[in-house]
Amino acid sequence: MKEIIIGLISGIIGGLGMGGGTVLILLLGMFANVEQHIAQGTNVIFFVPTAIAAILIFIKNKNIKFKVGIPICLWGLLGAYIGATISSRMEVGILRKCFGGFLILIAIYQTYSFYKRYRKEKNRNTSIK
């Protein structure tokens, strides 16, 4: 049952375009006691079909700029190969710390972005009155 809930939550977040794989790795580690390397490998299997489903919907809704996306995808393939090679040679503890640091950086960036947007909206609303 845990796996169903973890998959469903990660799929919804992935379909929204917000990194369902990141959530999947976190949930597998926290609630299913899966080792970091295994969680990351499982994420790859999870990612491919869910990404295809999301891509089809985004194409249907004309929400993809192929001139931007294709070069990013190609360079991303190279980056994925390099990253997988590096992570497969890392100790689990170090890999978990790197992943945790990555999540902290994302949280800081998102908090800062929301704060900036809030200040901008507040200034706009103040200047209209």
C-alpha positions in Angstrom: 0.0 0.0 0.0 2.9 2.3 0.8 4.2 1.9 -2.7 0.9 2.8 -4.3 0.6 6.0 -2.2 4.2 7.0 -2.9 3.8 6.4 -6.7 0.5 8.3 -6.8 1.9 11.4 -5.0 5.1 11.4 -7.1 3.1 10.9 -10.3 0.8 13.8 -9.6 3.7 16.1 -8.7 5.7 14.9 -11.8 2.7 15.5 -14.0 2.5 19.1 -12.7 6.1 19.5 -13.9 7.6 20.0 -10.4 10.0 17.1 -10.1 8.1 14.1 -9.0 11.3 12.1 -9.1 12.8 14.3 -6.3 9.7 13.6 -4.2 9.8 9.9 -5.1 13.4 9.6 -3.9 12.6 11.4 -0.7 9.5 9.3 0.0 11.3 6.1 -0.8 14.0 6.9 1.6 11.8 8.2 4.4 8.8 5.9 4.3 9.9 2.8 2.5 13.5 2.6 4.0 15.0 2.2 0.5 18.8 2.8 0.2 19.7 6.0 -1.7 21.2 4.3 -4.7 18.2 2.0 -5.1 15.8 5.0 -4.7 17.6 6.8 -7.5 17.6 3.8 -9.8 13.9 3.2 -9.0 13.3 6.9 -9.9 14.7 6.4 -13.4 12.2 3.5 -14.0 9.4 5.7 -12.6 10.5 8.7 -14.6 10.4 7.4 -18.1 6.7 6.4 -18.4 5.4 9.3 -16.3 7.5 11.8 -18.3 6.1 10.3 -21.6 2.5 10.8 -20.3 3.2 14.4 -19.2 5.0 15.2 -22.5 2.0 14.0 -24.5 -0.3 16.2 -22.6 2.1 19.2 -22.8 2.4 18.7 -26.5 -1.3 18.5 -26.9 -1.7 21.8 -25.0 1.2 23.4 -27.0 3.2 24.0 -23.9 6.6 22.9 -25.2 9.1 25.0 -27.1 11.0 22.3 -29.0 13.8 24.7 -30.2 14.7 25.2 -26.5 13.8 21.7 -25.2 15.7 19.6 -27.7 19.2 21.1 -27.0 18.5 21.0 -23.3 17.5 17.4 -23.6 20.6 16.4 -25.5 22.9 18.1 -23.0 20.8 16.7 -20.2 21.5 13.2 -21.5 25.3 13.8 -21.2 24.8 15.3 -17.8 22.7 12.3 -16.7 25.4 10.0 -17.8 28.1 11.9 -15.9 25.9 12.2 -12.8 24.9 8.5 -12.8 28.6 7.6 -13.1 29.6 9.8 -10.2 26.7 8.8 -7.9 27.2 5.1 -8.5 30.8 5.5 -7.1 29.7 7.5 -4.1 29.1 6.1 -0.6 25.5 6.1 0.4 25.9 8.5 3.3 27.7 11.1 1.1 25.1 10.7 -1.6 22.2 11.2 0.9 23.9 14.4 2.2 24.4 15.7 -1.4 20.7 15.0 -2.1 19.7 16.7 1.1 21.8 19.7 0.3 20.2 19.9 -3.1 16.7 19.9 -1.6 17.8 22.6 0.9 19.1 24.8 -2.0 15.8 24.3 -3.9 13.8 25.2 -0.8 15.9 28.4 -0.3 15.6 29.4 -3.9 11.8 28.8 -3.9 11.3 30.7 -0.7 13.4 33.6 -2.1 11.4 33.6 -5.4 8.0 33.6 -3.5 9.3 36.4 -1.3 10.4 38.5 -4.3 7.1 37.9 -6.1 5.2 38.9 -2.9 7.2 42.1 -2.6 6.6 42.9 -6.2 2.9 42.3 -6.0 2.7 44.3 -2.7 4.5 47.3 -4.3 2.3 47.1 -7.4 -0.9 47.1 -5.3 0.4 50.0 -3.2 1.3 52.1 -6.2 -2.2 51.5 -7.8 -4.1 52.9 -4.8 
